[in-house]
Amino acid sequence: TREGRVQSKYQLWICCYSSACKMNILVHLFASAREKAGRTELIISFDESQLEVSYDDIVFNIISNAPEIEDLFPSCIIAVNQEYAARDAVFKLKNIKELAVIPPISGG
């Protein structure tokens, strides 16, 4: 299969000419999410034909790629393009540049 790649700083589109394009998005993991996953970031993919994604779509995709952090999600916040996202939000896939998983911060 011939494959084409277009990369920006945060996104990677992989287009196979015999199938749909995939958009890969960098997800930064912070604090306890980073510790439980054992890495600082991961890549999630969405099908290009999916023009919009919900907050829940993003969470599901992250958990699919890092199941060890699933138990953190009731209290985590997702940031989209460095802004906290509402749990009922829907995003245009093409506008998502980066994501972050931000667990609650404790301390005093």
N, C-alpha and C positions, 0 to 999 in steps of 0.2 A: 504494500500500500504506500503510495506517495504521501508524504506528510509535510505540512508547512507549519512554521512556528513564527509567531510575532510576540515579542517580549517588551514590556515596559518595566519600570522599576518594581512594580508590585504584582502585575498580572502576567499570565502566560496563557495565550490561546493556542491550543493544539488543534489543527484542522486536518482531518483525514479526508481526502477527497472522495472516499467511498462511504463516509458516514458523517454524522453531525459533528460540529466543532464543540470542543470542551473549553470552558474558561476556568483556569486555575487561579485561586485567590490565596494569598499568603495570610495565615492566621497567627498572630503573636500570642503567646501564652505567658501569663504573668503569675507571680506568687505561687500559691498552692497548685494551680493548674499546671504550671511549669514543672514543679516538683513531682507531682503525680504522673505526669506524662513522660518525664525524663528528657524533655527537649524544650527548646525555647520557642519553636514555631512548627507549624505544619502547613500543608497545602491541601485545600479542599477543591473539588471540581463541581461545576454545574454544566449542564448541557446548554449550549448557546440558544437553543430554541425556547428555553425557559426565560422569557423576557423579564419576568419579575420573580423575586424570591422574598418570602416572608421571614420574619425573625425565627419562627419555628423551623423553617426549611434550613436556615443557617445552623441552628443548634443541632438539628438532626444530622446534618452533614458532618459537623465537627465531632459529634459523639460517634458517628460511624467510623471516623478516622482516628479517634482517640477515646475508646470506650472506658479507659481507666479514669477519665475525668467526669464521667456521666453523673456521679453522685454530687458533684459541685454545682450543677446547673440550676437547681432551684434558687440558689443565692448568687449566682454569677450575673454579671452584666456583659453584654456584647457591645463593643464599640465598632461602628462602621465609619471608616474614613476619619478616625480620631474623634468621633462624637458618640456619646452614649445613645444607644438605640432603644426605643420603646418596644415593649414586648408584643404590641399589636402592629408594629410597623411592617410595611412592604416596601421593597427597594427595587429600583431598576437595576438589573444585573450589570449592565454596561457601566453604571456609575460607581460600582463598588471597587475601590482601589486596594483596600486592606481591611482586615478585621482584627479584633483583639478580644480575648477572653479575660475578663477582669473579675477575679473572685473578691469576696468581701475582705477588706483590710481590717485587721484587729490591732489593737495597741492603744496606747494612751498618751 
